[in-house]
Amino acid sequence: MNNKLIPSVIQEFVVENIGSVAQLELLIYVSSEQERDWTAEDLSFVLRANPSAIQNYMVELYGRGLINRRDDDGGETYFRYDSDTGNHQLILLLGKYYRSHRTSIISLIYPREY
């Protein structure tokens, strides 16, 4: 994990918290829409992904303390980005690096082993 283009703090965050490109894109997307509660169905429509996969990714992000979760009385689960996690600026910076250095960020998620 020695990519000189990406700051080490971002590299460490990705390696420790992100399991897939889809999960990364979810986190970046919900961080840009902070005032909204999201269901897996909502996000699957916007991101064109499987709702079950979205649900699993969001539960993992919740487990890592990166988003909030609320279950209503009707059994629906809502997720919301939490800008008070202490990682907010890092996640915003990660989004910028992902847009400009996509391949380098993806290689942190799926490292090649030689």
Order of alpha helices (4+ residues) and beta strands (2+ residues): alpha-alpha-alpha-alpha-beta-beta-alpha-alpha
